[in-house]
C-alpha cells in the first residue's frame, strides 16, 4: 500500500516543476510506487525526503489569526507563522502585521490549530509581541496560561547556491482544510540589496510565511515578501491561494539575514528600540562625471540631502551635501544598482543599537577644497511612529484623528512645538468628506480653540456636538504649506 503522504508530496513536486519555463525545466521521473523523484541535472531528491521535510515543517507551523478592528468594521485575517522557541514564540512576515496597521486596531490574536485528518479547528489565545522592522519580521506568542505544544523550527545560516534545489512548505486555505503542500524549486541567483533575497525558478515557492529548506532538510530561509502576493489566507474568495499556485512567489529571505531577530524577539513590555541618525532625502551618487571628479568611481556612496535639527547627525556636525563612503571604516556594501546605496546605508544603521557610536567617513566640499573627514555620531532613538499613537473615531461626522508624530511636522515643515491632531481616516460619503476634510490634514484649531492634544480635541468636539448639535464644526488645518478653514456641516435628520 502506498504511503499517502509520500504520494501527495511526489504529486505536488510534479505540479511545481511542470510550471518551469523551458529554459529552466526540471526533469521529473516518478516511479509507479511514487517513491522516488529524480530531478536532473541539479540534484536528486526522493519523495520520502520531501515528505519528511514537509512533516517536520508542518509540525512547527501554525495559523495565526487576528482581527483588524477599524472604522468600517471588523475583519478576521489569517496567515502562516513558524514557532521558533520552546516558549511558543512565533515568527510571521512583517507583511502580515504591517506597520501600517495601528497597534490598537489589531486585536483578538489566536492560534488556529487544525486537525490534519478532519480539518477541525481549535483556537488558542495569543498576544501580539511586536515587530522587528530591522529584519522584516513580527512576532506572536501564547497568551498567559496557554501552552502551545508545538516543536520549534531552527533556522540556519546556510547559503544555497544557484543550481541547487530548495523545498518550501505551506498550507492551503480553509476550503482545503489547510492541508499542507510543498513546492520544489531550483535556485537561480542570490541577490544583493537592502534586503538580500534568493531567487528561484518559475516553479516558485509557498505562500508568504512559508519556511524554505535545502536538500538536507535544513531550514535556510522563509518567504517573507512578494510584490504580487498578499500574506493573508482565506480572503478574496480564494484568490490568494489561486495566486499562490498559479503564480507562486519566486524569492525568499535567507536565514542569515534575519537570524539576529530570533535571538531576542520583542515583547509588549520590551519593544524593539529603533536607532536614528537624523538625516533625510538621501540619494546615491549616480552621475559618472561627479563620481570621477571626487575619485569615487565604483565606490558605493550616499549623498546626505537634509540634516534634521536636534538629531544626532546635526549635533555631530554632519552637513547637507556630505558624501558618505564608509561606516566605521568599512565601505557601504555594494548593491545591484547605485540607487540601492541609500537603503543599504539606512538599513545597516537601523540595525545598530540606540546609543551606539558610529563613525561616518564623508567627502565634503569646503572653501579650502575637497576634504575627507571622519565624523563620529552617537545614534539616537527613532521618534514615535503613527501606528503606536492614540486615535479617536467620530462616527457621527465620519472621521478619525490621531496624535501628531515627528514625521507629520517634518513633512509639513512645521515648528517642532506645533500642536494639533492629524486626520487618519475619512469615511466615504460622510459629512467630513463633504466638508473637504483631507487625509493627513493637521487640525490646529476647532471652532477657534487651539488644539493642544487628542484628549482635549475629543472633549471639545463632544461638547460641541452635544450642546450645539446642529451647528457647523469649523476646523483650521495645515495642508502642505497652506493653512485652510474646513467647515463640516452636520447631517440634518
N, C-alpha and C positions, 0 to 999 in steps of 0.2 A: 504493500500500500504506500502511495506517495505521501511524503510529508507536505501537508497543505501550505505550511509557512514557506518551505523551500520552493514549492511550485509557484506560489504567488510572487515570491521575490524574483524568481527567474523570469516570470512573465512580465513583471514591471521593468526588469532590466531591458527586455526586448522592447517594450513600449518606449523606454527612454532613448535607447540607441537608434531605433528606427527614425527618430526625428533628426538625426545628424544630417548636415549638409553633405553633398557628395565628397567634397574635398576633406571633410572631417569624419567620413564614415567609419564606424567601428563595426567590424565583422563579428557577428554573434552566431554561435552554433550551440544549440541546446539539444542534449540527448533526449531520447524518449522518456527516460526516467526523470528528466528535468533536474538533474543533479549537478551538471557542470555547465558553466557559461564560459566559453572561451572568447576572450577579447583580444584581437590582434591589431597591430603588432605591439602595442604598448605594454600589455600585461595580460595575465590570465587570472581570473577570479572564479572560484566555484560558487555555486548557489548557496551551499551551506555557510560559506564565509560571509556572504552578503546577508543571509538570514540571521546569522549570529550578530552581525553589526546592527541590523535592524532591531533585534530583540533587546540588545543591550542599550541601544539609544532610547527606544520607546520606554524602557523601564525607568529612565531618568527624565523623561519629558512629561510635561503637564500642560493642561489647557488653562490659561489664565483668563478670568472674566472680570470685567469691571463695568460700572455704569457711568456713562457720560451724562451728568445731570446739568443740563444747560437751559437757556431761556426758552427754547422751543420744545422742551420735553426731556424724556429720559430714554437713553438708548444703551442697551447692553452690547458690549463689544467683547470679542474673544480673540486670543492669539496664542501662539506657541511660546512655551517657556522651558528652560532646562535647569534642573536642580544642580547646584554647584558645590554644596557642602552638606555636612551632617545635620545642620540646623534647619535645612529646608530652604535656604536662600535660593531664589530662583532668578536667573538672568533672562531678560527679554530684550528684544531690539528697542532702541530708543525711539524708533518709528512707531512702535505700539503705544508707548506712553510719552508721546512727543512733548517737548517744552511748550508747544502751542496750546496744550491743554492746561487751563488754570488748575492749580493743585486742588482747590476747593471744589472743583466740578468733576473730579474723578473719584468715585466713591464705590462702596459695596464690593470690595475685591473678594474674589472667590477662586479656589482651585476647583476645576471640574475634572473629577476622576471618572474615567469611562471604562466599564467592563467590556473587555475586548470581544467577548463571545456574544453578549446580549445587547450591548450599546446602552445599558442602563447607566445613568449619570448619578454621581454622588458629589455633593457640594461640601467643601471645607472652607471655613472663613480664612481670609488672608488680609494682609495690610500692604500698602504701598510703602516701600523702603526709601525710594529716592532714585534720582537719575545720576549718572556719571557721564556728563557731556564730553568729557575729555576723551572717552573711549567709545562713545556711541552706544552705550547700554543703559538699561534701567533695571531695577530690582524689586521683587515682591517677596514677602516671607510669610510663613504661617502666623495667624493671629495667636495671641497669648492663650495657652492651654490647648492649642491644636497640634496634634502630632501628624506630620506628613511622612508616611512610611514609603519614601522614595529614595533609592540609592543615588548619590551624586555622580555626575559625569566629570571626569578630569580632562581638561583641555591641555594640550602640549604644544610648545613652540617647535614645530617640525615642518619646515617649508617643503611643499610639494612642487616638483619641477615640471616644466612643460613636457607633455607626453605621458605623464603618469595619470592613473585613474583615481578618482575620488568618489565616495558614496555619500549622498546626503539622505537623511531620514526625515520624513514629515508625516503629517496626518491629513486625511481628507476631512471634509466638512460633516456637519451633523446628519445630512441625508444619507451619508455612507457610514454612520455610526462612528465617525472619527477613526476609521480604520487606517493603519499605518501604510505608507508606501515609500519606496526608495527610488532615487534617481542616480544612475551611474554615468559619470561624465569624464571626459579627458581634459586635463589642464592645458590651456592654450598659452597663458602668459601670467607672470606676476607683475602687476602694475604699480609703479611708484606714484606718489602724490600725497595730498594732505591726509588721506586715509588709504593705506595700502589695500589693494584688492587682488584676488586671484581670479582670473577669467577662465571660464570653461567652455567646452564645445556646445553646440546648439541643442544637445540633449538636455542640458540645463540641470537645475538643482531643485530642491524642495522649496516650499514657500518661505517667506521671511520668518526667521526664528528657528529654522532647521539646522541642527548640527551637521558638520561635514567631517568625514573620516578618510584616512588614507587606506591603502590596501592592507595594511597591518591591523586595521581596526582602531587606530589611534585618532581621537578627536582633534583635528588640526584647525578648525575654524567653524564659523556659522554664518548663515545667510542673514546679513544684518540690514541690508537696504537694497532697494531696486527702484529705479525711476518709474517703471511701468507696473508695479505691483503694490497693492495695499497689504499691510501686515495683519489685517483683520480676517477672521474666519466667519462664515455664515452671514455675510452681508451681500447686498446686491443680487439677491435671488440666485445665489450660486455662482455669480460671475467671478468672484475671487478665485474659487477652485478651478473653474474652467480656464481662467487665465494662467493659473499655476501649472496646469497640464499642457495647454496648447502653446504657451509662450513663456516657458519657465524662466526664473531668474538665472542669470549666467555669471554671477560673480559672488564671491564670499569673502568675508573678513578673516584674514589669517589670525590664528590664536595668539601668535607672538605679539601682535599689536594691542590686544585688549586684555591680556593676562594680568597686567597690574591692577586692573579694575576689580578682579576677582579676589585679590589678596585682602582688601579691606573695603567691602561694599558699604554704601551709606546706610544709615538708619534714620527713622524720623527724628530721633534725638541728635543725631550727628550727621547732618548732610555734608555733601562734598563742598568744600570751600574752593571756589574757582579763583585763580590768580588773575591779576590785571596789570597791564603795563601802562595803559592810559594814552594810547595812540589810535588814530583812525585814518581812513582814506589812504590805505596802503596800496602800493602798486608794485609790479615787477619792473625791472629795468629792461625795457623791450627794445628801445632804439639802438641799433647796431653802432651808429656813429657815436652816440653818447657813451656806450659801453667801451668803445675803442678809445675815446678821449680820456676816460678815467682808468684805462688799463684793466677793465673788468670783463673782458670778453670770456665767455664760458663760466663766469662766476655767478651763481645764484645770488640775486641782490633784491633787497626790499627797500623801496623809497618811502619814507615817512611823509604822509600828507598833512596830518594835523596832530599836534601835540596838545592834549587837553589839560587846561589849567587845573592845578590842585592834585594831579595824579602823579604816580611815581616817575614817569618819563620826564615830565616837566620839571619836577623837583630835582632830578638828576642832571638836567641840562641838555637832554635830547632836543633837537631842533627840527622844525619842519624843513624838509628837503634833505635831511640826513639819509645817506645810503648805507643800510646795514648789510654787512657782508659776512659777519660771523657772530656767534653767540658762545661766550666762554672759550674763545679761541678756535672753535670748530665751525667750518663753513656751514651755511644753511644747506640742508640736504637737497640734492638735485631732484626735481620733479620731472615729469614728462614734457612739460611746457614751461616757459618763463612765467606765464600768468599764475602758475601754482605756487610760486615762491612765497607770496604774502600769506596764503593759507597754511602752508607748511610752517612758516615762521610763527604765526599766531598759535597754531596747534601745539608746537613744541613748547612755547612759553606757557600755554594753558595747562600743560601737564606738570609744570613746576609748582612748588608749594608757595602759599602765601607767606611773605616774609623772607623768601629766599633771595639772595643777591645773585644777579647775573651780570655779565659784562658784555656789552654790545660793542662790536668793532664797527665803526662808521667811517665813511668817506664824507668829508664836509667841505663845501666851498667857503672860504674865508677871505677877508680883504687881502690877506697875505698869500693867498693861493689855496691849492687843494691840500687838505690835511687828513691824515689817518689818525683816528682817535679811539681810545678805549674808554667807554663810558659805563661805570658801574651803576646798576639800578637795583633797588630793593623792590620786589614785586608787591603790589597791594592786593586787596580783595575786590573781586568784581562786584559792582553795585547790585543791589537787589533787582531781580528780574520781574517782569509784569505777571508771570504765572504764579508768583508767590505772594502777591499782594491782595488786600481785601477788595471786594467788589459788591455792588448793590444793584439789584434789578428793580426798576419801577415799571411794573406791568401795566399800570393804567395809561401811561403815555408811551410805553414801548421802548425803553432804552435802559442800558446798563452803564454804570460808571465804575471806575476803579481808581485806586490810589496812583498818584504820579510817581514815576521812577526816573532815574537819571537819564535814561535813553530818550524819554519824552522831551526833557528840557534841552538836551543836546541837539536833537533833531529840529526843534523849534528855535534853536539859538536863543533860548530864554535864560534869564538870570538864574543862578543856582538856587536862590531863595524864593523863586516863584512858587506860589501855592495854587491848588485847584484840584480838580478831578478830571480824568480822561474818559471819553466815551469809548466803550469797548464793544458795544452791541447796539444795533437798531433793528427793531422788528419791522419787517416789511409791511407797508400799508398802515403804519401806526401814525399817531399824532406827531411823534418825534420826527419821523421821516417826512411827513407832510410839511413840518416846520423847518425842514432843511438842516436839521442837526446832522453832523457828519461824524463818521467813524474816525477815531483818534483826535477829535476836537478836544482842546484843553479848556474846560469850563473854569473861568476865573471869578465870575460873579453870577449870582442868582437873584433876580429882582433887586439889583443894585447892592446886594450884600456880598462882600468879598468872601470867596470860598477858602476856608483855612484847612479843611480836612474832609475826608469822606464821611466821617461821623457827623460833622457839623452840616455838611451839604444835605445828608439824609434827614437830619432833624428839621432843617429849614424847609426842604421840599415837602415833607409830610405835613408840616404845619400849614404851609400854603395850600396844599391840596385839600386839607380838612377844613380850614377856616374860610377859604375863598375858592371853592371847587370849580366855579365857572370862569374864573379869571385866567388870563394867559400866564404862562411861565416864561419869563424873559431871561435869557442867558447871554452873558458876554463870553465869547470863545476866542481862543487863539487858534488860527488855522493857517499853518505855514507861517509866513512873515506877517500875515494880516490879522487884525482884530475885527470881529464881526458880532453883530447882535442877532440872536436867533430867538424868534417868538413862537412858542408852542401853544397852539390853541387846543384846550381840552375838548374831547368829543362831546357833542351835545346829545342828550338822551331824547 
